[in-house]
Amino acid sequence: MSTFETIAIVLLAVILLALVWLITEFSGMKASIKERTGINNETIKLRLQAYERLTLLAERIALQNLISKIPHAGVTAKQMQHALVDAIKTEYEYNISQQVYVSPEAWRAVHNLKEQNIYIVNQLTTTLPFQASAMDLNKQIIDYLMNNPKASLHIIVLEALNFEAKKIM
């Protein structure tokens, strides 16, 4: 074997060893960064579960879904208003701890959805006569949502939650 071949083999071995060393250092640094930032599989799992729960919350407090769940036979519009607002608040309060696991923007979107839906229910109730029925209020809500497609904020919130969850995965 010539001197040139020996030098080439030694140089190749040095480069290979340096490459192996860099890879192990990089892996160690990556693990260290994950450890310091608190990112691990359990954290990711908790965050994804929070996004799932908030997605369910957004679906549950969507006005068109709520009015179909709440019984309205023999109920006044005012009673229906209270039932809708209570259902929205209850669902929201049940999931309030999820804000710890999601971005501030995602939580703000969910909070705004809750506030907007309560506002819509309250405003539409005030437009009805005192003796109006729950069916009148439900019709008013459906008409409002159909005539104002952008008023249904829950679709936008669902898209935002979906986008943020995909960033984690």
DSSP file (Angstrom, degrees, kcal/mol; ACC not computed):
  #  RESIDUE AA STRUCTURE BP1 BP2  ACC     N-H-->O    O-->H-N    N-H-->O    O-->H-N    TCO  KAPPA ALPHA  PHI   PSI    X-CA   Y-CA   Z-CA
    1    1 A M              0   0    0      0, 0.0     2,-0.1     0, 0.0     0, 0.0   0.000 360.0 360.0 360.0 136.3    0.0    0.0    0.0
    2    2 A S     >  -     0   0    0      1,-0.1     4,-2.1     4,-0.0     5,-0.2  -0.316 360.0-111.2 -82.0 166.1    1.4    3.4   -0.9
    3    3 A T  H  > S+     0   0    0      1,-0.2     4,-2.5     2,-0.2     5,-0.2   0.874 118.4  55.4 -62.7 -38.1    1.8    6.3    1.4
    4    4 A F  H  > S+     0   0    0      1,-0.2     4,-2.3     2,-0.2    -1,-0.2   0.913 107.8  47.9 -62.7 -43.7   -0.9    8.2   -0.4
    5    5 A E  H  > S+     0   0    0      2,-0.2     4,-2.3     1,-0.2    -1,-0.2   0.885 111.6  50.8 -64.7 -39.8   -3.4    5.4    0.1
    6    6 A T  H  X S+     0   0    0     -4,-2.1     4,-2.6     2,-0.2    -2,-0.2   0.926 111.5  47.1 -63.9 -44.9   -2.4    5.2    3.8
    7    7 A I  H  X S+     0   0    0     -4,-2.5     4,-2.8     1,-0.2    -2,-0.2   0.902 112.0  51.1 -63.6 -40.5   -2.9    9.0    4.2
    8    8 A A  H  X S+     0   0    0     -4,-2.3     4,-2.4     2,-0.2    -1,-0.2   0.900 111.7  46.9 -63.6 -41.7   -6.3    8.7    2.4
    9    9 A I  H  X S+     0   0    0     -4,-2.3     4,-2.4     2,-0.2    -2,-0.2   0.917 114.4  46.6 -67.1 -43.9   -7.5    5.9    4.7
   10   10 A V  H  X S+     0   0    0     -4,-2.6     4,-2.4     2,-0.2    -2,-0.2   0.921 113.8  48.6 -64.0 -44.0   -6.3    7.7    7.8
   11   11 A L  H  X S+     0   0    0     -4,-2.8     4,-2.5     2,-0.2    -2,-0.2   0.902 111.8  49.3 -63.0 -42.4   -8.0   11.0    6.6
   12   12 A L  H  X S+     0   0    0     -4,-2.4     4,-2.5     2,-0.2    -1,-0.2   0.898 110.8  50.2 -63.0 -41.9  -11.2    9.1    5.8
   13   13 A A  H  X S+     0   0    0     -4,-2.4     4,-2.6     2,-0.2    -2,-0.2   0.901 110.9  49.3 -63.6 -41.5  -11.2    7.5    9.2
   14   14 A V  H  X S+     0   0    0     -4,-2.4     4,-2.5     2,-0.2    -2,-0.2   0.919 112.1  48.1 -63.8 -44.3  -10.7   10.9   10.9
   15   15 A I  H  X S+     0   0    0     -4,-2.5     4,-2.3     2,-0.2    -2,-0.2   0.912 112.2  49.3 -63.5 -42.2  -13.5   12.4    8.9
   16   16 A L  H  X S+     0   0    0     -4,-2.5     4,-2.4     2,-0.2    -2,-0.2   0.918 111.9  48.0 -62.8 -45.0  -15.8    9.4    9.8
   17   17 A L  H  X S+     0   0    0     -4,-2.6     4,-2.5     1,-0.2    -2,-0.2   0.897 111.6  50.5 -63.2 -40.3  -14.9    9.7   13.5
   18   18 A A  H  X S+     0   0    0     -4,-2.5     4,-2.5     2,-0.2    -2,-0.2   0.894 110.4  50.0 -64.1 -39.7  -15.6   13.5   13.4
   19   19 A L  H  X S+     0   0    0     -4,-2.3     4,-2.3     2,-0.2    -2,-0.2   0.917 111.0  48.0 -64.7 -44.8  -18.9   12.9   11.7
   20   20 A V  H  X S+     0   0    0     -4,-2.4     4,-2.3     1,-0.2    -2,-0.2   0.913 112.2  50.3 -61.6 -42.8  -19.9   10.3   14.3
   21   21 A W  H  X S+     0   0    0     -4,-2.5     4,-2.4     1,-0.2    -2,-0.2   0.916 110.4  49.5 -62.6 -43.8  -18.8   12.7   17.1
   22   22 A L  H  X S+     0   0    0     -4,-2.5     4,-2.8     2,-0.2    -2,-0.2   0.901 110.5  50.5 -62.2 -41.7  -20.9   15.5   15.6
   23   23 A I  H  X S+     0   0    0     -4,-2.3     4,-2.4     2,-0.2    -1,-0.2   0.924 112.0  46.1 -64.1 -44.4  -24.0   13.4   15.3
   24   24 A T  H  X S+     0   0    0     -4,-2.3     4,-2.2     2,-0.2    -1,-0.2   0.889 113.8  49.4 -66.8 -37.3  -23.8   12.2   18.9
   25   25 A E  H  X S+     0   0    0     -4,-2.4     4,-2.6     2,-0.2    -2,-0.2   0.924 111.2  49.3 -64.2 -44.2  -23.2   15.8   20.1
   26   26 A F  H  X S+     0   0    0     -4,-2.8     4,-2.6     2,-0.2    -2,-0.2   0.912 110.8  49.8 -62.3 -43.5  -26.1   17.0   18.0
   27   27 A S  H  X S+     0   0    0     -4,-2.4     4,-2.3     1,-0.2    -1,-0.2   0.908 111.7  48.8 -61.9 -42.1  -28.4   14.3   19.5
   28   28 A G  H  X S+     0   0    0     -4,-2.2     4,-2.2     2,-0.2    -2,-0.2   0.899 111.9  48.4 -65.0 -40.6  -27.3   15.2   23.0
   29   29 A M  H  X S+     0   0    0     -4,-2.6     4,-2.6     2,-0.2    -2,-0.2   0.900 110.5  51.6 -65.5 -40.7  -27.9   18.9   22.4
   30   30 A K  H  X S+     0   0    0     -4,-2.6     4,-2.4     2,-0.2    -2,-0.2   0.918 111.5  46.5 -62.3 -44.8  -31.3   18.1   20.9
   31   31 A A  H  X S+     0   0    0     -4,-2.3     4,-2.4     1,-0.2    -1,-0.2   0.889 112.1  51.7 -64.4 -39.5  -32.3   16.1   24.0
   32   32 A S  H  X S+     0   0    0     -4,-2.2     4,-2.7     2,-0.2    -2,-0.2   0.910 109.8  48.4 -63.9 -43.0  -30.9   18.8   26.2
   33   33 A I  H  X S+     0   0    0     -4,-2.6     4,-2.5     2,-0.2     6,-0.3   0.928 112.0  49.1 -64.0 -45.0  -33.0   21.5   24.5
   34   34 A K  H  X>S+     0   0    0     -4,-2.4     5,-1.7     1,-0.2     4,-0.9   0.907 112.5  48.9 -59.8 -41.6  -36.1   19.3   24.7
   35   35 A E  H  <5S+     0   0    0     -4,-2.4     3,-0.4     1,-0.2    -2,-0.2   0.923 113.1  46.4 -65.0 -44.7  -35.5   18.7   28.4
   36   36 A R  H  <5S+     0   0    0     -4,-2.7    -2,-0.2     1,-0.2    -1,-0.2   0.863 115.7  44.7 -67.5 -36.4  -34.9   22.4   29.2
   37   37 A T  H  <5S-     0   0    0     -4,-2.5    -1,-0.2    -5,-0.2    -2,-0.2   0.554 109.7-121.2 -86.2  -6.9  -38.0   23.6   27.2
   38   38 A G  T  <5 +     0   0    0     -4,-0.9     2,-0.7    -3,-0.4    -3,-0.2   0.681  60.6 148.0  78.0  17.3  -40.2   20.8   28.7
   39   39 A I      < +     0   0    0     -5,-1.7     2,-0.3    -6,-0.3    -1,-0.3  -0.778  16.0 132.7 -90.2 116.0  -41.0   19.4   25.3
   40   40 A N  S  > S-     0   0    0     -2,-0.7     4,-2.5    -3,-0.1     5,-0.2  -0.902  70.6 -87.8-148.3 178.0  -41.5   15.6   25.5
   41   41 A N  H  > S+     0   0    0     -2,-0.3     4,-2.3     1,-0.2     5,-0.1   0.867 124.5  52.5 -61.5 -36.8  -44.1   13.1   24.4
   42   42 A E  H  > S+     0   0    0      2,-0.2     4,-2.4     1,-0.2    -1,-0.2   0.907 110.1  48.2 -66.8 -41.2  -46.2   13.5   27.5
   43   43 A T  H  > S+     0   0    0      2,-0.2     4,-2.5     1,-0.2    -2,-0.2   0.925 112.3  48.8 -64.2 -44.6  -46.4   17.3   27.0
   44   44 A I  H  X S+     0   0    0     -4,-2.5     4,-2.5     1,-0.2    -2,-0.2   0.908 110.7  51.4 -61.6 -41.7  -47.3   16.9   23.4
   45   45 A K  H  X S+     0   0    0     -4,-2.3     4,-2.2    -5,-0.2    -1,-0.2   0.920 110.7  48.0 -61.6 -44.8  -50.0   14.4   24.2
   46   46 A L  H  X S+     0   0    0     -4,-2.4     4,-1.9     2,-0.2    -2,-0.2   0.901 112.2  49.2 -63.5 -41.8  -51.5   16.8   26.8
   47   47 A R  H  X S+     0   0    0     -4,-2.5     4,-2.1     2,-0.2    -2,-0.2   0.913 111.1  48.9 -65.9 -42.2  -51.4   19.7   24.4
   48   48 A L  H  X S+     0   0    0     -4,-2.5     4,-2.2     1,-0.2    -1,-0.2   0.896 109.9  52.0 -64.7 -39.1  -53.1   17.7   21.7
   49   49 A Q  H  X S+     0   0    0     -4,-2.2     4,-2.6     2,-0.2    -1,-0.2   0.877 107.6  53.2 -63.5 -36.5  -55.8   16.5   24.1
   50   50 A A  H  X S+     0   0    0     -4,-1.9     4,-2.5     2,-0.2    -2,-0.2   0.916 108.5  48.9 -64.5 -42.9  -56.4   20.1   25.0
   51   51 A Y  H  X S+     0   0    0     -4,-2.1     4,-1.8     2,-0.2    -1,-0.2   0.882 110.8  51.6 -64.1 -36.6  -56.9   21.0   21.4
   52   52 A E  H  X S+     0   0    0     -4,-2.2     4,-2.2     2,-0.2    -2,-0.2   0.938 111.0  47.1 -63.1 -46.4  -59.3   18.0   21.0
   53   53 A R  H  X S+     0   0    0     -4,-2.6     4,-2.3     1,-0.2    -2,-0.2   0.886 111.8  50.0 -64.6 -38.5  -61.3   19.2   24.0
   54   54 A L  H  X S+     0   0    0     -4,-2.5     4,-2.5     2,-0.2    -1,-0.2   0.827 107.4  54.9 -70.8 -29.5  -61.5   22.7   22.8
   55   55 A T  H  X S+     0   0    0     -4,-1.8     4,-2.0     2,-0.2    -2,-0.2   0.924 109.6  46.9 -65.1 -43.8  -62.6   21.5   19.4
   56   56 A L  H  X S+     0   0    0     -4,-2.2     4,-2.8     2,-0.2    -2,-0.2   0.906 110.8  52.8 -62.2 -41.4  -65.5   19.7   21.2
   57   57 A L  H  X S+     0   0    0     -4,-2.3     4,-2.3     2,-0.2    -2,-0.2   0.940 108.0  50.2 -59.4 -48.0  -66.2   22.8   23.2
   58   58 A A  H  < S+     0   0    0     -4,-2.5     4,-0.4     1,-0.2    -1,-0.2   0.892 113.3  46.5 -59.6 -40.3  -66.4   24.9   20.0
   59   59 A E  H >< S+     0   0    0     -4,-2.0     3,-0.7     1,-0.2    -1,-0.2   0.909 112.2  50.4 -66.7 -41.9  -68.8   22.3   18.5
   60   60 A R  H 3< S+     0   0    0     -4,-2.8    -2,-0.2     1,-0.2    -1,-0.2   0.837 113.3  43.8 -68.6 -33.0  -71.0   22.1   21.6
   61   61 A I  T 3< S+     0   0    0     -4,-2.3     2,-0.3    -5,-0.2    -1,-0.2   0.392  79.7 121.1 -97.3   5.9  -71.4   25.9   22.0
   62   62 A A    X>  -     0   0    0     -3,-0.7     4,-2.5    -4,-0.4     3,-0.9  -0.542  69.7-129.8 -63.0 129.4  -72.1   26.5   18.3
   63   63 A L  H 3> S+     0   0    0     -2,-0.3     4,-2.5     1,-0.3     5,-0.2   0.867 104.4  53.4 -56.9 -42.2  -75.5   28.1   18.4
   64   64 A Q  H 3> S+     0   0    0      1,-0.2     4,-0.6     2,-0.2    -1,-0.3   0.837 113.2  44.9 -64.3 -30.3  -77.1   25.8   15.7
   65   65 A N  H <> S+     0   0    0     -3,-0.9     4,-0.9    -6,-0.2    -2,-0.2   0.867 112.0  52.4 -78.2 -37.3  -75.9   22.7   17.7
   66   66 A L  H >X S+     0   0    0     -4,-2.5     4,-1.9     1,-0.2     3,-0.9   0.925 105.0  52.8 -64.7 -45.7  -77.1   24.1   21.1
   67   67 A I  H 3< S+     0   0    0     -4,-2.5    -1,-0.2     1,-0.3    -2,-0.2   0.783 107.9  52.3 -67.3 -23.1  -80.6   24.9   20.0
   68   68 A S  H 3< S+     0   0    0     -4,-0.6    -1,-0.3    -5,-0.2    -2,-0.2   0.741 111.1  47.8 -80.8 -20.9  -81.1   21.4   18.8
   69   69 A K  H << S+     0   0    0     -4,-0.9    -2,-0.2    -3,-0.9    -1,-0.2   0.792  96.7  77.3 -86.7 -29.9  -79.9   19.9   22.1
   70   70 A I  S  < S-     0   0    0     -4,-1.9     2,-0.1     1,-0.1    14,-0.0  -0.709  85.0-122.0 -90.7 124.7  -82.0   22.0   24.5
   71   71 A P        +     0   0    0      0, 0.0    -2,-0.1     0, 0.0    -1,-0.1  -0.371  31.6 176.6 -62.9 138.6  -85.7   21.1   24.8
   72   72 A H    >   +     0   0    0     -4,-0.1     3,-1.6    -2,-0.1    62,-0.4   0.355  28.9 128.7-128.7   5.4  -87.9   24.0   23.8
   73   73 A A  T 3  S-     0   0    0      1,-0.3     3,-0.1    61,-0.1     0, 0.0  -0.490  89.5  -2.3 -67.0 124.9  -91.5   22.6   24.1
   74   74 A G  T 3  S+     0   0    0     -2,-0.3     2,-0.4     1,-0.2    -1,-0.3   0.676 104.4 128.6  70.8  18.2  -93.6   24.9   26.2
   75   75 A V    <   -     0   0    0     -3,-1.6    59,-2.7     4,-0.0    60,-0.4  -0.839  55.2-127.1-109.1 142.7  -90.7   27.2   27.0
   76   76 A T  B  >  -A  133   0A   0     -2,-0.4     4,-2.4    57,-0.3    57,-0.3  -0.381  26.3-110.9 -80.5 165.0  -90.6   31.0   26.6
   77   77 A A  H  > S+     0   0    0     55,-2.6     4,-2.6     1,-0.2    56,-0.1   0.886 120.0  53.8 -61.8 -38.6  -88.0   32.8   24.6
   78   78 A K  H  > S+     0   0    0     54,-0.4     4,-2.2    52,-0.3    -1,-0.2   0.910 109.4  47.0 -64.4 -42.3  -86.6   34.2   27.9
   79   79 A Q  H  > S+     0   0    0      2,-0.2     4,-2.4     1,-0.2    -1,-0.2   0.888 112.4  50.2 -65.7 -38.8  -86.3   30.8   29.4
   80   80 A M  H  X S+     0   0    0     -4,-2.4     4,-2.9     2,-0.2     5,-0.2   0.900 107.4  54.6 -65.4 -40.0  -84.6   29.5   26.3
   81   81 A Q  H  X S+     0   0    0     -4,-2.6     4,-2.7     1,-0.2     5,-0.2   0.946 110.4  45.5 -57.1 -49.0  -82.2   32.5   26.4
   82   82 A H  H  X S+     0   0    0     -4,-2.2     4,-2.6     1,-0.2    -1,-0.2   0.896 112.7  50.8 -62.9 -40.2  -81.2   31.5   29.9
   83   83 A A  H  X S+     0   0    0     -4,-2.4     4,-2.2     2,-0.2    -1,-0.2   0.912 112.7  46.1 -64.5 -42.1  -80.9   27.9   29.0
   84   84 A L  H  X S+     0   0    0     -4,-2.9     4,-2.4     2,-0.2    -2,-0.2   0.935 114.7  46.1 -66.1 -46.8  -78.7   28.7   26.0
   85   85 A V  H  X S+     0   0    0     -4,-2.7     4,-2.6    -5,-0.2     5,-0.2   0.913 113.7  49.6 -63.7 -42.3  -76.5   31.1   28.0
   86   86 A D  H  X S+     0   0    0     -4,-2.6     4,-2.7    -5,-0.2    -1,-0.2   0.905 110.4  50.4 -63.1 -40.9  -76.2   28.7   30.9
   87   87 A A  H  X S+     0   0    0     -4,-2.2     4,-2.4    -5,-0.2     5,-0.2   0.913 111.7  48.1 -64.0 -42.2  -75.2   25.8   28.5
   88   88 A I  H  X S+     0   0    0     -4,-2.4     4,-2.3     2,-0.2    -2,-0.2   0.945 114.7  45.1 -62.4 -48.2  -72.5   28.0   26.9
   89   89 A K  H  X S+     0   0    0     -4,-2.6     4,-2.9     2,-0.2     5,-0.2   0.895 112.7  51.1 -64.8 -40.2  -71.1   29.1   30.2
   90   90 A T  H  X S+     0   0    0     -4,-2.7     4,-2.2     2,-0.2    -1,-0.2   0.937 111.5  46.5 -63.4 -47.5  -71.2   25.6   31.7
   91   91 A E  H  X S+     0   0    0     -4,-2.4     4,-1.1    -5,-0.2    -1,-0.2   0.919 115.1  47.9 -59.9 -43.7  -69.3   24.1   28.7
   92   92 A Y  H >< S+     0   0    0     -4,-2.3     3,-0.6    -5,-0.2     4,-0.4   0.938 112.4  47.3 -63.6 -48.8  -66.8   26.9   28.8
   93   93 A E  H >< S+     0   0    0     -4,-2.9     3,-0.8     1,-0.2     4,-0.3   0.843 106.9  58.2 -64.3 -33.5  -66.2   26.6   32.5
   94   94 A Y  H 3< S+     0   0    0     -4,-2.2    -1,-0.2     1,-0.2     3,-0.2   0.824 115.9  35.5 -63.7 -30.9  -65.8   22.8   32.3
   95   95 A N  T X< S+     0   0    0     -4,-1.1     3,-1.9    -3,-0.6     4,-0.2   0.269  82.8 109.3-106.5   9.6  -63.0   23.3   29.8
   96   96 A I  G X  S+     0   0    0     -3,-0.8     3,-1.4    -4,-0.4     4,-0.2   0.788  70.0  64.5 -61.7 -29.0  -61.4   26.4   31.3
   97   97 A S  G >  S+     0   0    0     -4,-0.3     3,-1.5     1,-0.3    -1,-0.3   0.684  84.1  77.4 -68.7 -15.8  -58.3   24.5   32.5
   98   98 A Q  G X> S+     0   0    0     -3,-1.9     3,-1.4     1,-0.3     4,-0.8   0.684  72.7  80.2 -68.6 -16.4  -57.3   23.7   28.9
   99   99 A Q  G <4 S+     0   0    0     -3,-1.4     3,-0.3     1,-0.3    -1,-0.3   0.750  81.3  66.8 -62.6 -21.6  -56.0   27.2   28.5
  100  100 A V  G <4 S+     0   0    0     -3,-1.5    -1,-0.3     1,-0.2    -2,-0.2   0.821 105.4  41.3 -65.0 -30.9  -52.8   26.1   30.2
  101  101 A Y  T <4 S+     0   0    0     -3,-1.4     2,-0.2    -4,-0.3    -1,-0.2   0.551 107.4  65.5 -98.8 -10.3  -52.0   23.8   27.3
  102  102 A V  S  < S-     0   0    0     -4,-0.8   -54,-0.0    -3,-0.3   -55,-0.0  -0.668  90.1 -87.3-113.7 167.6  -52.8   25.9   24.3
  103  103 A S     >  -     0   0    0     -2,-0.2     4,-2.3     1,-0.1     5,-0.2  -0.307  37.3-115.2 -68.0 154.6  -51.5   29.1   22.8
  104  104 A P  H  > S+     0   0    0      0, 0.0     4,-2.5     0, 0.0     5,-0.2   0.859 117.4  55.0 -58.5 -34.5  -52.9   32.4   24.1
  105  105 A E  H  > S+     0   0    0      2,-0.2     4,-2.1     1,-0.2     5,-0.1   0.917 107.6  48.1 -65.7 -43.2  -54.3   33.0   20.6
  106  106 A A  H  > S+     0   0    0      2,-0.2     4,-2.0     1,-0.2    -1,-0.2   0.919 113.7  46.9 -63.9 -43.3  -56.2   29.7   20.6
  107  107 A W  H  X S+     0   0    0     -4,-2.3     4,-2.8     1,-0.2    -2,-0.2   0.907 110.1  53.0 -66.1 -40.0  -57.6   30.4   24.0
  108  108 A R  H  X S+     0   0    0     -4,-2.5     4,-2.8    -5,-0.2    -1,-0.2   0.888 107.5  52.7 -61.8 -38.8  -58.6   33.9   23.1
  109  109 A A  H  X S+     0   0    0     -4,-2.1     4,-2.0     2,-0.2    -1,-0.2   0.919 111.0  46.1 -62.8 -43.7  -60.4   32.5   20.0
  110  110 A V  H  X S+     0   0    0     -4,-2.0     4,-2.2     2,-0.2    -2,-0.2   0.922 113.3  49.5 -64.8 -44.0  -62.4   30.1   22.2
  111  111 A H  H  X S+     0   0    0     -4,-2.8     4,-2.5     1,-0.2    -2,-0.2   0.915 110.6  50.0 -61.4 -43.7  -63.1   32.8   24.7
  112  112 A N  H  X S+     0   0    0     -4,-2.8     4,-3.0     1,-0.2    -1,-0.2   0.867 107.5  54.8 -64.2 -36.0  -64.3   35.2   22.0
  113  113 A L  H  X S+     0   0    0     -4,-2.0     4,-2.5     2,-0.2     5,-0.2   0.937 109.2  47.3 -61.0 -46.5  -66.6   32.4   20.6
  114  114 A K  H  X S+     0   0    0     -4,-2.2     4,-2.2     1,-0.2    -2,-0.2   0.949 114.9  45.5 -59.2 -49.6  -68.2   32.1   24.0
  115  115 A E  H  X S+     0   0    0     -4,-2.5     4,-2.4     1,-0.2    -2,-0.2   0.903 112.9  50.1 -62.7 -42.6  -68.7   35.8   24.4
  116  116 A Q  H  X S+     0   0    0     -4,-3.0     4,-2.7     1,-0.2    -1,-0.2   0.917 110.5  49.2 -64.2 -43.0  -70.0   36.3   20.8
  117  117 A N  H  X S+     0   0    0     -4,-2.5     4,-2.3     2,-0.2    -1,-0.2   0.902 112.0  48.0 -65.7 -40.1  -72.6   33.5   21.2
  118  118 A I  H  X S+     0   0    0     -4,-2.2     4,-2.6    -5,-0.2    -1,-0.2   0.921 112.4  50.4 -63.2 -42.9  -73.8   34.8   24.5
  119  119 A Y  H  X S+     0   0    0     -4,-2.4     4,-3.0    -5,-0.2     5,-0.2   0.925 110.3  48.9 -61.2 -46.2  -74.1   38.3   22.9
  120  120 A I  H  X S+     0   0    0     -4,-2.7     4,-2.7     2,-0.2     5,-0.3   0.935 112.5  47.7 -60.6 -47.5  -76.0   37.0   19.9
  121  121 A V  H  X S+     0   0    0     -4,-2.3     4,-1.9     1,-0.2    -1,-0.2   0.933 115.1  45.4 -60.0 -46.6  -78.5   35.1   22.0
  122  122 A N  H  X S+     0   0    0     -4,-2.6     4,-1.6     2,-0.2    -2,-0.2   0.920 114.7  47.3 -65.2 -43.7  -79.0   38.1   24.3
  123  123 A Q  H  X S+     0   0    0     -4,-3.0     4,-0.7    -5,-0.2    -2,-0.2   0.919 113.0  47.6 -65.7 -43.4  -79.4   40.6   21.5
  124  124 A L  H >< S+     0   0    0     -4,-2.7     3,-0.6    -5,-0.2     4,-0.4   0.847 107.9  56.6 -68.1 -32.4  -81.8   38.4   19.5
  125  125 A T  H >< S+     0   0    0     -4,-1.9     3,-1.3    -5,-0.3    -1,-0.2   0.889 101.7  56.5 -64.5 -37.8  -83.9   37.8   22.6
  126  126 A T  H 3< S+     0   0    0     -4,-1.6    -1,-0.2     1,-0.3    -2,-0.2   0.712 100.1  59.6 -68.8 -18.3  -84.4   41.5   23.1
  127  127 A T  T << S+     0   0    0     -4,-0.7    -1,-0.3    -3,-0.6    -2,-0.2   0.602  92.9  84.5 -83.4 -10.2  -85.8   41.9   19.6
  128  128 A L  S <  S-     0   0    0     -3,-1.3     9,-0.0    -4,-0.4    -3,-0.0  -0.592  88.1-102.2 -92.9 152.3  -88.7   39.5   20.4
  129  129 A P    >   -     0   0    0      0, 0.0     3,-1.8     0, 0.0   -52,-0.2  -0.289  37.8-105.5 -66.2 160.3  -92.0   40.3   22.0
  130  130 A F  T 3  S+     0   0    0      1,-0.3   -52,-0.3   -53,-0.1   -53,-0.2   0.844 118.9  49.1 -57.0 -38.9  -92.3   39.5   25.7
  131  131 A Q  T 3  S+     0   0    0    -55,-0.1    -1,-0.3   -54,-0.1    -3,-0.0   0.293  82.5 133.5 -87.9  10.9  -94.7   36.5   25.1
  132  132 A A    <   -     0   0    0     -3,-1.8   -55,-2.6    -7,-0.1   -54,-0.4  -0.226  50.8-127.3 -62.9 150.5  -92.4   34.9   22.4
  133  133 A S  B  >  -A   76   0A   0    -57,-0.3     4,-1.8   -56,-0.1   -57,-0.3  -0.448  22.4-106.8 -94.2 169.1  -91.7   31.2   22.5
  134  134 A A  H  > S+     0   0    0    -59,-2.7     4,-2.9   -62,-0.4     5,-0.2   0.858 121.9  59.0 -61.4 -35.1  -88.5   29.4   22.5
  135  135 A M  H  > S+     0   0    0    -60,-0.4     4,-2.5   -63,-0.3    -1,-0.2   0.876 102.6  52.7 -62.7 -37.5  -89.3   28.3   19.0
  136  136 A D  H  > S+     0   0    0      2,-0.2     4,-2.3    -3,-0.2    -1,-0.2   0.920 111.3  46.1 -62.9 -43.6  -89.4   32.0   18.0
  137  137 A L  H  X S+     0   0    0     -4,-1.8     4,-2.6     2,-0.2    -2,-0.2   0.926 111.8  50.8 -65.4 -44.5  -86.0   32.6   19.5
  138  138 A N  H  X S+     0   0    0     -4,-2.9     4,-2.6     1,-0.2    -2,-0.2   0.912 111.3  48.5 -59.3 -42.9  -84.6   29.5   17.8
  139  139 A K  H  X S+     0   0    0     -4,-2.5     4,-2.8     1,-0.2     5,-0.2   0.911 110.5  51.7 -63.3 -41.8  -86.0   30.6   14.4
  140  140 A Q  H  X S+     0   0    0     -4,-2.3     4,-2.4     2,-0.2    -2,-0.2   0.907 111.1  47.5 -61.1 -43.0  -84.5   34.1   15.0
  141  141 A I  H  X S+     0   0    0     -4,-2.6     4,-2.6     2,-0.2     5,-0.2   0.933 113.1  47.3 -65.1 -47.0  -81.1   32.5   15.8
  142  142 A I  H  X S+     0   0    0     -4,-2.6     4,-2.4     2,-0.2     5,-0.2   0.921 113.0  49.1 -61.6 -44.5  -81.2   30.3   12.7
  143  143 A D  H  X S+     0   0    0     -4,-2.8     4,-2.5     1,-0.2    -1,-0.2   0.921 111.2  50.3 -60.8 -43.3  -82.3   33.1   10.5
  144  144 A Y  H  X S+     0   0    0     -4,-2.4     4,-1.4    -5,-0.2    -2,-0.2   0.931 112.4  46.1 -61.3 -46.1  -79.5   35.3   11.8
  145  145 A L  H  < S+     0   0    0     -4,-2.6     7,-0.2     1,-0.2     6,-0.2   0.865 113.9  48.7 -66.5 -36.3  -76.8   32.7   11.2
  146  146 A M  H  < S+     0   0    0     -4,-2.4    -1,-0.2    -5,-0.2    -2,-0.2   0.882 115.0  44.0 -71.2 -37.0  -78.1   32.0    7.7
  147  147 A N  H  < S+     0   0    0     -4,-2.5    -2,-0.2     1,-0.3    -1,-0.2   0.658 120.9  41.5 -81.7 -16.1  -78.2   35.6    6.8
  148  148 A N    ><  +     0   0    0     -4,-1.4     3,-2.4    -5,-0.2     4,-0.4  -0.683  64.7 174.8-130.2  77.4  -74.8   36.4    8.3
  149  149 A P  G >  S+     0   0    0      0, 0.0     3,-0.9     0, 0.0    -1,-0.1   0.797  81.3  57.2 -57.5 -29.3  -72.5   33.5    7.5
  150  150 A K  G 3  S+     0   0    0      1,-0.2     6,-0.1    -3,-0.1    -5,-0.1   0.592  90.0  74.7 -78.2  -8.5  -69.6   35.3    9.1
  151  151 A A  G <  S+     0   0    0     -3,-2.4     2,-1.8    -6,-0.2    -1,-0.2   0.707  74.0  85.4 -74.9 -19.3  -71.5   35.5   12.3
  152  152 A S    X>  +     0   0    0     -3,-0.9     3,-1.1    -4,-0.4     4,-0.5  -0.603  55.2 171.7 -85.2  83.4  -70.8   31.8   13.0
  153  153 A L  H 3>  +     0   0    0     -2,-1.8     4,-2.3     1,-0.2     3,-0.3   0.684  60.1  82.0 -67.0 -20.1  -67.4   32.2   14.6
  154  154 A H  H 3> S+     0   0    0      1,-0.2     4,-2.4     2,-0.2    -1,-0.2   0.826  87.0  55.7 -61.9 -30.9  -67.2   28.6   15.6
  155  155 A I  H <> S+     0   0    0     -3,-1.1     4,-2.1     2,-0.2    -1,-0.2   0.921 109.6  46.2 -65.3 -42.9  -66.0   27.5   12.1
  156  156 A I  H  X S+     0   0    0     -4,-0.5     4,-2.3    -3,-0.3    -2,-0.2   0.899 112.5  50.2 -66.0 -41.0  -63.1   30.0   12.3
  157  157 A V  H  X S+     0   0    0     -4,-2.3     4,-2.7     2,-0.2     5,-0.2   0.909 109.3  51.5 -64.6 -41.9  -62.2   28.8   15.8
  158  158 A L  H  X S+     0   0    0     -4,-2.4     4,-2.4    -5,-0.2    -2,-0.2   0.907 110.2  49.0 -61.3 -41.7  -62.3   25.2   14.7
  159  159 A E  H  X S+     0   0    0     -4,-2.1     4,-2.5     2,-0.2    -1,-0.2   0.901 111.6  49.3 -64.5 -40.6  -59.9   26.0   11.8
  160  160 A A  H  X S+     0   0    0     -4,-2.3     4,-2.4     2,-0.2    -2,-0.2   0.917 112.2  47.6 -65.1 -43.3  -57.6   27.9   14.2
  161  161 A L  H  X S+     0   0    0     -4,-2.7     4,-2.5     1,-0.2    -2,-0.2   0.911 112.5  49.7 -63.8 -42.1  -57.5   25.0   16.7
  162  162 A N  H  X S+     0   0    0     -4,-2.4     4,-2.0    -5,-0.2    -2,-0.2   0.920 111.0  49.5 -61.9 -45.1  -56.9   22.5   13.9
  163  163 A F  H  X S+     0   0    0     -4,-2.5     4,-1.3     1,-0.2    -2,-0.2   0.920 112.8  46.6 -59.9 -46.4  -54.0   24.6   12.5
  164  164 A E  H  X S+     0   0    0     -4,-2.4     4,-1.0     1,-0.2    -1,-0.2   0.887 110.6  52.3 -67.1 -38.8  -52.4   24.9   15.9
  165  165 A A  H  X S+     0   0    0     -4,-2.5     4,-1.4     1,-0.2     3,-0.5   0.887 107.1  53.3 -64.4 -37.5  -52.8   21.2   16.7
  166  166 A K  H  < S+     0   0    0     -4,-2.0    -1,-0.2     1,-0.2    -2,-0.2   0.809 101.5  59.7 -68.4 -28.4  -51.1   20.3   13.4
  167  167 A K  H  < S+     0   0    0     -4,-1.3    -1,-0.2     1,-0.2    -2,-0.2   0.826 105.5  49.7 -66.5 -30.3  -48.1   22.6   14.3
  168  168 A I  H  <        0   0    0     -4,-1.0    -2,-0.2    -3,-0.5    -1,-0.2   0.866 360.0 360.0 -75.2 -37.1  -47.5   20.4   17.4
  169  169 A M     <        0   0    0     -4,-1.4    -1,-0.2  -125,-0.0    -2,-0.2   0.478 360.0 360.0 -71.0 360.0  -47.7   17.1   15.5
